[in-house]
Every structure is written in structure tokens, then in C-alpha cells.
Amino acid sequence: MTERTGSFRAHTARAALAALLTAAVVGCSAGQPDPAPGPESSKKPPAPSAAGGPAPAPAKGFTLVASGDVLPHASIIRQANADAGGDGYDFRPMLLGVKPVISKADLAICHMETVYGANGDYTGYPAFKSPPQVAAALAATGYDSCSTASNHTLDAGAAGIRRTLDALDKAGVRHAGSARSAAEAKRPTILRAGGAKVAHLAYSYGTNGYPLPKGQPWALNLINEKKIIADARAARRAGADVVVVSPHWGTEWQDAPDARQLRLAKRLTASKTGGRPDIDLIIGTHAHVPQPYEKVNGTWVIYGMGDQIAGEMINYSGSSDPRGNQGTIGRFTFVPPQQAGGRWQVSRAEFIPQWFDTGDGRVVNLNAAIKRGADYTDLRDRIRRITLSRGGVKDGLMMGS
């Protein structure tokens, strides 16, 4: 079993934004409006195509953000109940501090570590069953898709998977990594962002010893190099321009990636079809502490984003470990290829340090808080040091706000 505990204490409607989407940005993206045309572009008609009609509009780039584990310990569940005034559960206030970052992105991906319970049967560690109201809060914050493959995916068996995916569907949040049917498991999650179709794939290293549901080997994606590559290629055939992989991997409480992470990252990013990489971005979770970002074979890899929501964390030595409430948000700007069939490139890579304040029960964007005068510089700088520890700066990685 995973050695993590809590020291247990005590899409809203985006219609206005959706109205700004162009016809090319239909689906789950929280798209941005087109820039106002310049003096020349507003006067010139589109250049004719070879067939004699107007040339198609150039594809639009997009921004993608990703964040770490949403892990509702019992203390988090109590906080959500308090934030709902004692009647139900409201997780939205916890996430308000990062909503400006998440909601402004064209595509936002979270990691839903736990499965959902029902009818008040909600538990924290070691077998999690979270209130389904988490899904509504993720949607209200601006998340478009969540990875649902983790070592806790089978904490409540097939029923837990079904309740979780049903709740995410109801909230309008897509998901990848677990499934309710064989057909769903085979179908890649493809989202719209800017002018691109983005596939989201997710996998877990294990299940904490729980067996896969009888007769349902497809219920959870487990990490397997050949399967991940095959799935990425299948997503390309299904129309994906960009393939994003969310692996739940690594060694808990270890700031540096372990040997398996390094080996798998190298192999996945080296895989190509027709000279084009099969995977365009890797966004890892599980270690509960921030881990580095690194460009491997020309592809950005986040080894671990840490926790976004979690109770007070206890490490393997049995000590309260504040690193378990530290994390980052990754933000990547993709630009379209120069030629049809080429690779969408990351033109800008950023990380945003975040922290979950267990005292107030709130996620804090550290840079934003520092600008307001809060004294979080040492905490922010520690996260920055770890994030940059594998040389991301030389490849253009920057700290964002």
C-alpha cells in the first residue's frame, strides 16, 4: 500500500468564454478569442487555394496547463463540508487560488487520484472514496480532462470507477486512464484546443495490490511501454495532432526521478512514426513532491507535479512532511507545424509553483501570493530549485505566474 496519510484535521457555465470560440475550436477546449486583425489582414481577402477557392485559415496554437494529484484525505473532505456550510461538500473554494491560471488555458488537465463514493460513504486514506462534488469543482476551476489512472483507482472496485467517470461526465470533464467498458477503454480521449486535436492518455504503475475487476482487464491502464506507444499511434490514426501522456509513476517522497522514470521517458520520447515523435508531452504524477521538468529527445517531460490538493502528509519515516503539499502547474504553448503532417512544437515551457495551505484549506499560487506581499519566497525558491534541477533552463524552461 502507498505510505501516505493525512493528519486529519479540521463546468460552472463558461458560456461567455465559449461564445468567443471560433468554429475551429469546438469541444472541450476553453478557447481564446482570435486576435483583432491587423490593418492589412482586415483588407486583404484570403489567398486563393490551388482549387480556386479561399485558402483555409491557418491553424491556431494553444496553451495547455497540467497539475498534480487531487487527493482528498479525510481532513479535505471535512474542509469541503465546512465550505458548503455543513450541508454537502464544496471543493470550489480550495481551488480558487489557481483558477485564473487554469481557466485561461485553452486546455487544462488535472490528475484525479481517487475514486468517488456515494450516499455519504466517503473515506480518506488508505482506501479513498471521495465525494463526487469534487468533479463539479474541477469543472468550475476550468479543467477539461483528468487522468484517472492511479494506484488508488481500484480502491472501491469497478463501482468506484463507474461512479467517478459518471460524475466527471455529468460535470463536463473528460477523463483518461480508467474505463467502464471495453469499448470505452479502446477509444482515445481526444479534445480540441486552438486548431489542434489533442489526445490524452493515462496509465498507472500499479494498484496497491488490488486485482483488476473480474472479467474487466480493461478497467485500468497499467504502464507498459509497448501499450503506451501503440495507444499513441492509435490516437494519431484517430486524428490527434498532439499526444499527451499522463503516467502515474516514480518513487514517493523522492525529489529526483527514479531509474524507471528516466528509462521509460527516454524510450517513449524516442518512439517515432515516419520521423514524427509518437508522444508530444509527458506529465507525470504520484511522488507527492515536486520533481524536475526536462526535455528528453526533444520532448518535454514533467517527472512529477506534486500534490495539488492533499491533507497534511506523513512520509515513510512517519514524520509530517511539508513537501507533500508542494507542487507545480506546467504550462506549455504549442504552435502549429510549418507543413501539414509535421509536429506541433512547444514554443514556450513554464512552471508555476503552488502550495496547498492545510491550515486554510486552499491551493496557493505562490508567485501571485508573493506579489501581494506574502512571505513565501523560500518555499517558492525550493520548488523552483527542484523543478530546474535537471537543466530545464538550457532548453528554455521558465517560471511563470
Secondary structure, DSSP 4 states (H G I P E B T S, - for coil): -----B--------HHHHTT--TT--SS----PPPPP-TTTTTSPPPB-TTSSBPPPPPP-EEEEEEEEEE--HHHHHHHHHHTTTSS---HHHHGGGHHHHHHSSEEEEEE-S-B--TT--B-SSS-BB-THHHHHHHHHT--EEE--STTTTTTHHHHHHHHHHHHHHHT-EEESB-SSHHHHHS-EEEEETTEEEEEEEEES--TTPPPPTT-TTSBPBP-HHHHHHHHHHHHHTT-SEEEEEEE-S-TT-SS--HHHHHHHHHHHH-EETTEES--EEE-B-SSSB--EEEETTEEEES-BBEEEE-SBB-TTS-B-GGGGEEEEEEEEEE--SSTT-PPEEEEEEEEEEEEETTTTEEEEHHHHHHTT---HHHHHHHHHHHTTTSGGGGT-EE--
